[in-house]
């Protein structure tokens, strides 16, 4: 199995989901995607994670990001468990879950880390751009629920920095100043940012977030 890296093409696959059978790339269409794995149905941390993602779905929709989850459980179990998620988290599942009993997708994406968690998927997450390249990969242990606000924050940064020649500083959030990309000369920056910028160092130049960003 080849290890996936940032910039690689996200592998395509066919799978059963709670919304029927899908071919992944076709299902994504022209949207962005968060593909994530969780270890097991009917477990506590996973229940909170899937509920949190359902609550945050409008935020993903606003960024044109489709969500799809996965574990090695059966689709029928996902459907049964969905009732518990709704009951305990106060929100119904509103995105599909893949039943990956044969580990096809988990193996393609390297989601099983046997030295950490025998045969279950760990908490892997991939952000995939409309051109199907991988923009973010994170892996959390089974005992730690993910921070999905951080995923939205990274998506904001990735979508902004692909549209403009900027980068975002540590802990940046949408609306805060950004950094002019090192590849942009001062001459080019003068044309792009006629109102000027704050240079703390020649290589550390802050400007307001470009306003054409979609949020
Ligand atoms: C959980 O979701 O709580 C969990 C799942 C598998 C192993 C450990 C914790």
py3Dmol code that shows the C-alpha trace and the ligand (Angstrom):
import py3Dmol

protein = """\
ATOM      1  CA  UNK A   1       0.000   0.000   0.000  1.00  0.00           C
ATOM      2  CA  UNK A   2       1.355   3.420  -0.992  1.00  0.00           C
ATOM      3  CA  UNK A   3       1.198   6.063   1.707  1.00  0.00           C
ATOM      4  CA  UNK A   4      -0.992   9.001   0.694  1.00  0.00           C
ATOM      5  CA  UNK A   5       0.557  12.460   0.876  1.00  0.00           C
ATOM      6  CA  UNK A   6      -0.685  16.019   0.503  1.00  0.00           C
ATOM      7  CA  UNK A   7      -1.233  16.892  -3.143  1.00  0.00           C
ATOM      8  CA  UNK A   8      -1.888  13.256  -4.125  1.00  0.00           C
ATOM      9  CA  UNK A   9      -5.066  12.281  -5.960  1.00  0.00           C
ATOM     10  CA  UNK A  10      -7.636  10.948  -3.469  1.00  0.00           C
ATOM     11  CA  UNK A  11      -8.267   7.313  -4.492  1.00  0.00           C
ATOM     12  CA  UNK A  12     -11.652   6.663  -6.096  1.00  0.00           C
ATOM     13  CA  UNK A  13     -13.790   3.740  -4.877  1.00  0.00           C
ATOM     14  CA  UNK A  14     -17.284   2.267  -4.905  1.00  0.00           C
ATOM     15  CA  UNK A  15     -18.980   1.652  -1.563  1.00  0.00           C
ATOM     16  CA  UNK A  16     -22.274   0.986   0.213  1.00  0.00           C
ATOM     17  CA  UNK A  17     -23.427   3.937   2.296  1.00  0.00           C
ATOM     18  CA  UNK A  18     -26.452   4.830   4.392  1.00  0.00           C
ATOM     19  CA  UNK A  19     -27.604   6.801   1.305  1.00  0.00           C
ATOM     20  CA  UNK A  20     -27.088   3.883  -1.120  1.00  0.00           C
ATOM     21  CA  UNK A  21     -24.180   2.765  -3.282  1.00  0.00           C
ATOM     22  CA  UNK A  22     -21.812   5.514  -4.451  1.00  0.00           C
ATOM     23  CA  UNK A  23     -18.777   5.996  -6.674  1.00  0.00           C
ATOM     24  CA  UNK A  24     -16.764   8.437  -4.603  1.00  0.00           C
ATOM     25  CA  UNK A  25     -15.443  10.934  -7.178  1.00  0.00           C
ATOM     26  CA  UNK A  26     -18.825  11.065  -8.896  1.00  0.00           C
ATOM     27  CA  UNK A  27     -20.559  11.592  -5.540  1.00  0.00           C
ATOM     28  CA  UNK A  28     -18.182  14.517  -4.775  1.00  0.00           C
ATOM     29  CA  UNK A  29     -18.972  16.171  -8.098  1.00  0.00           C
ATOM     30  CA  UNK A  30     -17.493  19.687  -8.175  1.00  0.00           C
ATOM     31  CA  UNK A  31     -17.616  20.107  -4.381  1.00  0.00           C
ATOM     32  CA  UNK A  32     -14.979  19.900  -1.687  1.00  0.00           C
ATOM     33  CA  UNK A  33     -15.145  16.881   0.631  1.00  0.00           C
ATOM     34  CA  UNK A  34     -14.338  15.825   4.185  1.00  0.00           C
ATOM     35  CA  UNK A  35     -13.832  12.044   4.247  1.00  0.00           C
ATOM     36  CA  UNK A  36     -13.359  10.799   7.811  1.00  0.00           C
ATOM     37  CA  UNK A  37     -13.107   7.477   9.603  1.00  0.00           C
ATOM     38  CA  UNK A  38     -14.128   6.644  13.162  1.00  0.00           C
ATOM     39  CA  UNK A  39     -13.335   3.413  15.008  1.00  0.00           C
ATOM     40  CA  UNK A  40     -16.663   1.786  15.772  1.00  0.00           C
ATOM     41  CA  UNK A  41     -20.445   2.215  15.917  1.00  0.00           C
ATOM     42  CA  UNK A  42     -22.114   2.282  19.353  1.00  0.00           C
ATOM     43  CA  UNK A  43     -19.046   3.777  21.078  1.00  0.00           C
ATOM     44  CA  UNK A  44     -19.038   6.985  23.125  1.00  0.00           C
ATOM     45  CA  UNK A  45     -16.491   9.333  21.527  1.00  0.00           C
ATOM     46  CA  UNK A  46     -17.663   8.446  18.011  1.00  0.00           C
ATOM     47  CA  UNK A  47     -21.264   9.230  19.013  1.00  0.00           C
ATOM     48  CA  UNK A  48     -20.254  12.757  20.063  1.00  0.00           C
ATOM     49  CA  UNK A  49     -18.130  13.280  16.933  1.00  0.00           C
ATOM     50  CA  UNK A  50     -20.842  12.262  14.494  1.00  0.00           C
ATOM     51  CA  UNK A  51     -23.395  14.409  16.321  1.00  0.00           C
ATOM     52  CA  UNK A  52     -21.058  17.416  16.282  1.00  0.00           C
ATOM     53  CA  UNK A  53     -20.481  17.055  12.541  1.00  0.00           C
ATOM     54  CA  UNK A  54     -24.253  16.887  11.956  1.00  0.00           C
ATOM     55  CA  UNK A  55     -24.668  20.128  13.961  1.00  0.00           C
ATOM     56  CA  UNK A  56     -21.895  21.819  11.981  1.00  0.00           C
ATOM     57  CA  UNK A  57     -23.115  20.642   8.572  1.00  0.00           C
ATOM     58  CA  UNK A  58     -24.545  24.087   7.632  1.00  0.00           C
ATOM     59  CA  UNK A  59     -21.017  25.497   8.103  1.00  0.00           C
ATOM     60  CA  UNK A  60     -19.599  22.858   5.759  1.00  0.00           C
ATOM     61  CA  UNK A  61     -22.446  23.511   3.274  1.00  0.00           C
ATOM     62  CA  UNK A  62     -21.575  27.249   3.241  1.00  0.00           C
ATOM     63  CA  UNK A  63     -18.049  26.318   2.186  1.00  0.00           C
ATOM     64  CA  UNK A  64     -19.348  23.865  -0.457  1.00  0.00           C
ATOM     65  CA  UNK A  65     -17.908  20.884   1.439  1.00  0.00           C
ATOM     66  CA  UNK A  66     -19.664  17.492   1.427  1.00  0.00           C
ATOM     67  CA  UNK A  67     -19.164  15.253   4.479  1.00  0.00           C
ATOM     68  CA  UNK A  68     -18.885  11.455   4.393  1.00  0.00           C
ATOM     69  CA  UNK A  69     -17.961   9.126   7.271  1.00  0.00           C
ATOM     70  CA  UNK A  70     -16.701   5.572   7.427  1.00  0.00           C
ATOM     71  CA  UNK A  71     -16.023   2.643   9.741  1.00  0.00           C
ATOM     72  CA  UNK A  72     -15.651  -1.091   9.246  1.00  0.00           C
ATOM     73  CA  UNK A  73     -19.181  -1.619  10.621  1.00  0.00           C
ATOM     74  CA  UNK A  74     -22.147  -2.570   8.425  1.00  0.00           C
ATOM     75  CA  UNK A  75     -24.495   0.020   6.901  1.00  0.00           C
ATOM     76  CA  UNK A  76     -27.379  -1.610   8.842  1.00  0.00           C
ATOM     77  CA  UNK A  77     -25.494  -0.926  12.092  1.00  0.00           C
ATOM     78  CA  UNK A  78     -24.840   2.677  11.063  1.00  0.00           C
ATOM     79  CA  UNK A  79     -28.601   3.068  10.566  1.00  0.00           C
ATOM     80  CA  UNK A  80     -29.429   1.564  13.978  1.00  0.00           C
ATOM     81  CA  UNK A  81     -26.765   3.686  15.695  1.00  0.00           C
ATOM     82  CA  UNK A  82     -28.075   6.846  13.981  1.00  0.00           C
ATOM     83  CA  UNK A  83     -31.101   6.655  16.321  1.00  0.00           C
ATOM     84  CA  UNK A  84     -28.790   6.827  19.371  1.00  0.00           C
ATOM     85  CA  UNK A  85     -26.916   9.780  17.856  1.00  0.00           C
ATOM     86  CA  UNK A  86     -30.171  11.657  17.359  1.00  0.00           C
ATOM     87  CA  UNK A  87     -31.387  10.791  20.864  1.00  0.00           C
ATOM     88  CA  UNK A  88     -28.196  11.704  22.733  1.00  0.00           C
ATOM     89  CA  UNK A  89     -26.763  14.521  20.601  1.00  0.00           C
ATOM     90  CA  UNK A  90     -30.081  16.158  19.677  1.00  0.00           C
ATOM     91  CA  UNK A  91     -29.422  16.127  15.944  1.00  0.00           C
ATOM     92  CA  UNK A  92     -30.150  13.601  13.199  1.00  0.00           C
ATOM     93  CA  UNK A  93     -27.387  12.320  10.915  1.00  0.00           C
ATOM     94  CA  UNK A  94     -27.497  14.448   7.769  1.00  0.00           C
ATOM     95  CA  UNK A  95     -24.574  13.009   5.768  1.00  0.00           C
ATOM     96  CA  UNK A  96     -23.794   9.470   4.551  1.00  0.00           C
ATOM     97  CA  UNK A  97     -21.765   6.807   6.364  1.00  0.00           C
ATOM     98  CA  UNK A  98     -19.835   4.167   4.408  1.00  0.00           C
ATOM     99  CA  UNK A  99     -20.005   0.530   5.546  1.00  0.00           C
ATOM    100  CA  UNK A 100     -16.440  -0.656   4.949  1.00  0.00           C
ATOM    101  CA  UNK A 101     -16.555  -4.200   6.331  1.00  0.00           C
ATOM    102  CA  UNK A 102     -14.003  -5.447   3.781  1.00  0.00           C
ATOM    103  CA  UNK A 103     -11.578  -2.558   4.610  1.00  0.00           C
ATOM    104  CA  UNK A 104     -11.453  -1.531   0.950  1.00  0.00           C
ATOM    105  CA  UNK A 105     -11.573   2.208   1.612  1.00  0.00           C
ATOM    106  CA  UNK A 106      -9.698   1.969   4.920  1.00  0.00           C
ATOM    107  CA  UNK A 107      -6.788   0.247   3.161  1.00  0.00           C
ATOM    108  CA  UNK A 108      -6.809   2.665   0.207  1.00  0.00           C
ATOM    109  CA  UNK A 109      -6.544   5.611   2.625  1.00  0.00           C
ATOM    110  CA  UNK A 110      -4.332   3.986   5.303  1.00  0.00           C
ATOM    111  CA  UNK A 111      -6.972   4.386   8.012  1.00  0.00           C
ATOM    112  CA  UNK A 112      -6.074   1.226   9.941  1.00  0.00           C
ATOM    113  CA  UNK A 113      -3.033   1.593  12.213  1.00  0.00           C
ATOM    114  CA  UNK A 114      -2.729  -1.911  13.719  1.00  0.00           C
ATOM    115  CA  UNK A 115      -0.116  -0.984  16.319  1.00  0.00           C
ATOM    116  CA  UNK A 116      -2.568   1.547  17.757  1.00  0.00           C
ATOM    117  CA  UNK A 117      -5.951  -0.116  17.226  1.00  0.00           C
ATOM    118  CA  UNK A 118      -5.947  -3.708  15.890  1.00  0.00           C
ATOM    119  CA  UNK A 119      -8.546  -4.023  13.108  1.00  0.00           C
ATOM    120  CA  UNK A 120     -10.593  -0.843  13.540  1.00  0.00           C
ATOM    121  CA  UNK A 121     -10.084   2.438  11.716  1.00  0.00           C
ATOM    122  CA  UNK A 122      -8.454   5.221  13.724  1.00  0.00           C
ATOM    123  CA  UNK A 123      -9.754   8.811  13.534  1.00  0.00           C
ATOM    124  CA  UNK A 124      -8.421   9.758  10.087  1.00  0.00           C
ATOM    125  CA  UNK A 125      -9.694  12.783   8.208  1.00  0.00           C
ATOM    126  CA  UNK A 126      -9.007  14.004   4.674  1.00  0.00           C
ATOM    127  CA  UNK A 127     -10.004  17.319   3.125  1.00  0.00           C
ATOM    128  CA  UNK A 128     -10.233  16.830  -0.644  1.00  0.00           C
ATOM    129  CA  UNK A 129     -10.497  19.667  -3.192  1.00  0.00           C
ATOM    130  CA  UNK A 130     -12.882  19.631  -6.178  1.00  0.00           C
ATOM    131  CA  UNK A 131      -9.956  18.547  -8.403  1.00  0.00           C
ATOM    132  CA  UNK A 132      -9.756  15.451  -6.103  1.00  0.00           C
ATOM    133  CA  UNK A 133      -6.338  16.282  -4.636  1.00  0.00           C
ATOM    134  CA  UNK A 134      -5.741  15.881  -0.897  1.00  0.00           C
ATOM    135  CA  UNK A 135      -5.376  19.206   0.950  1.00  0.00           C
ATOM    136  CA  UNK A 136      -5.321  18.083   4.589  1.00  0.00           C
ATOM    137  CA  UNK A 137      -4.754  14.808   6.426  1.00  0.00           C
ATOM    138  CA  UNK A 138      -5.054  14.407  10.185  1.00  0.00           C
ATOM    139  CA  UNK A 139      -4.970  11.281  12.341  1.00  0.00           C
ATOM    140  CA  UNK A 140      -6.236  11.211  15.931  1.00  0.00           C
ATOM    141  CA  UNK A 141      -6.223   8.295  18.377  1.00  0.00           C
ATOM    142  CA  UNK A 142      -9.466   6.515  19.266  1.00  0.00           C
ATOM    143  CA  UNK A 143      -9.578   8.090  22.731  1.00  0.00           C
ATOM    144  CA  UNK A 144      -9.539  11.719  21.479  1.00  0.00           C
ATOM    145  CA  UNK A 145     -12.557  13.273  19.800  1.00  0.00           C
ATOM    146  CA  UNK A 146     -11.643  15.684  17.018  1.00  0.00           C
ATOM    147  CA  UNK A 147     -12.082  19.471  17.025  1.00  0.00           C
ATOM    148  CA  UNK A 148     -14.204  20.105  13.927  1.00  0.00           C
ATOM    149  CA  UNK A 149     -13.940  23.897  14.337  1.00  0.00           C
ATOM    150  CA  UNK A 150     -10.271  23.374  13.472  1.00  0.00           C
ATOM    151  CA  UNK A 151     -11.268  21.522  10.295  1.00  0.00           C
ATOM    152  CA  UNK A 152     -13.476  24.468   9.259  1.00  0.00           C
ATOM    153  CA  UNK A 153     -10.598  26.850  10.057  1.00  0.00           C
ATOM    154  CA  UNK A 154      -8.208  24.904   7.824  1.00  0.00           C
ATOM    155  CA  UNK A 155     -10.782  24.736   5.016  1.00  0.00           C
ATOM    156  CA  UNK A 156     -11.138  28.542   5.220  1.00  0.00           C
ATOM    157  CA  UNK A 157      -7.360  28.860   4.932  1.00  0.00           C
ATOM    158  CA  UNK A 158      -6.984  26.362   2.078  1.00  0.00           C
ATOM    159  CA  UNK A 159      -9.828  27.917   0.071  1.00  0.00           C
ATOM    160  CA  UNK A 160      -8.422  31.432   0.623  1.00  0.00           C
ATOM    161  CA  UNK A 161      -4.805  30.605  -0.139  1.00  0.00           C
ATOM    162  CA  UNK A 162      -5.636  28.785  -3.355  1.00  0.00           C
ATOM    163  CA  UNK A 163      -7.531  31.852  -4.646  1.00  0.00           C
ATOM    164  CA  UNK A 164      -4.976  34.484  -3.553  1.00  0.00           C
ATOM    165  CA  UNK A 165      -1.191  34.538  -3.175  1.00  0.00           C
ATOM    166  CA  UNK A 166      -1.367  34.587   0.617  1.00  0.00           C
ATOM    167  CA  UNK A 167      -0.720  32.264   3.554  1.00  0.00           C
ATOM    168  CA  UNK A 168      -2.366  32.304   6.998  1.00  0.00           C
ATOM    169  CA  UNK A 169      -0.496  32.703  10.308  1.00  0.00           C
ATOM    170  CA  UNK A 170      -0.719  30.499  13.396  1.00  0.00           C
ATOM    171  CA  UNK A 171      -4.228  30.246  14.884  1.00  0.00           C
ATOM    172  CA  UNK A 172      -5.620  32.451  12.093  1.00  0.00           C
ATOM    173  CA  UNK A 173      -9.381  32.736  11.712  1.00  0.00           C
ATOM    174  CA  UNK A 174     -11.439  34.097   8.841  1.00  0.00           C
ATOM    175  CA  UNK A 175     -11.470  37.933   9.008  1.00  0.00           C
ATOM    176  CA  UNK A 176      -7.981  38.315  10.523  1.00  0.00           C
ATOM    177  CA  UNK A 177      -4.925  39.619   8.680  1.00  0.00           C
ATOM    178  CA  UNK A 178      -3.036  37.225   6.405  1.00  0.00           C
ATOM    179  CA  UNK A 179       0.565  36.970   5.208  1.00  0.00           C
ATOM    180  CA  UNK A 180       1.718  37.852   1.689  1.00  0.00           C
ATOM    181  CA  UNK A 181       3.156  34.659   0.177  1.00  0.00           C
ATOM    182  CA  UNK A 182       6.991  34.584   0.063  1.00  0.00           C
ATOM    183  CA  UNK A 183       6.790  34.024  -3.730  1.00  0.00           C
ATOM    184  CA  UNK A 184       5.290  37.535  -4.170  1.00  0.00           C
ATOM    185  CA  UNK A 185       7.950  40.247  -4.651  1.00  0.00           C
ATOM    186  CA  UNK A 186       7.486  43.672  -3.044  1.00  0.00           C
ATOM    187  CA  UNK A 187       6.957  45.061  -6.567  1.00  0.00           C
ATOM    188  CA  UNK A 188       4.087  42.635  -7.235  1.00  0.00           C
ATOM    189  CA  UNK A 189       2.742  43.252  -3.721  1.00  0.00           C
ATOM    190  CA  UNK A 190       2.577  47.015  -4.441  1.00  0.00           C
ATOM    191  CA  UNK A 191       0.278  46.282  -7.379  1.00  0.00           C
ATOM    192  CA  UNK A 192      -1.856  43.770  -5.478  1.00  0.00           C
ATOM    193  CA  UNK A 193      -2.047  45.781  -2.257  1.00  0.00           C
ATOM    194  CA  UNK A 194      -1.795  49.493  -3.185  1.00  0.00           C
ATOM    195  CA  UNK A 195      -2.946  50.407   0.351  1.00  0.00           C
ATOM    196  CA  UNK A 196       0.322  48.864   1.596  1.00  0.00           C
ATOM    197  CA  UNK A 197       1.200  46.216   4.150  1.00  0.00           C
ATOM    198  CA  UNK A 198       2.856  45.838   7.513  1.00  0.00           C
ATOM    199  CA  UNK A 199       6.364  44.361   7.171  1.00  0.00           C
ATOM    200  CA  UNK A 200       7.704  43.091  10.505  1.00  0.00           C
ATOM    201  CA  UNK A 201      10.563  41.553   8.514  1.00  0.00           C
ATOM    202  CA  UNK A 202      11.122  41.634   4.742  1.00  0.00           C
ATOM    203  CA  UNK A 203       9.702  38.082   4.651  1.00  0.00           C
ATOM    204  CA  UNK A 204       6.869  38.676   7.163  1.00  0.00           C
ATOM    205  CA  UNK A 205       4.341  40.988   5.490  1.00  0.00           C
ATOM    206  CA  UNK A 206       0.769  41.281   6.818  1.00  0.00           C
ATOM    207  CA  UNK A 207      -2.240  42.487   4.805  1.00  0.00           C
ATOM    208  CA  UNK A 208      -5.995  42.460   5.378  1.00  0.00           C
ATOM    209  CA  UNK A 209      -7.690  39.285   4.246  1.00  0.00           C
ATOM    210  CA  UNK A 210      -8.537  39.634   0.525  1.00  0.00           C
ATOM    211  CA  UNK A 211     -12.226  40.479   0.403  1.00  0.00           C
ATOM    212  CA  UNK A 212     -13.300  38.301  -2.528  1.00  0.00           C
ATOM    213  CA  UNK A 213     -13.045  35.276  -0.223  1.00  0.00           C
ATOM    214  CA  UNK A 214     -16.399  33.451  -0.220  1.00  0.00           C
ATOM    215  CA  UNK A 215     -17.321  34.050   3.467  1.00  0.00           C
TER     216      UNK A 215
END
"""
ligand_1 = """\
9
LIG
C -15.057 5.698 21.251
O -15.616 6.174 20.280
O -15.330 6.084 22.384
C -14.007 4.640 21.077
C -14.049 3.783 19.995
C -13.089 2.790 19.874
C -12.092 2.678 20.808
C -12.042 3.571 21.875
C -13.006 4.559 22.020
"""
view = py3Dmol.view(width=600, height=400)
view.addModel(protein, "pdb")
view.setStyle({"model": 0}, {"cartoon": {"style": "trace"}})
view.addModel(ligand_1, "xyz")
view.setStyle({"model": 1}, {"stick": {}})
view.zoomTo()
view.show()
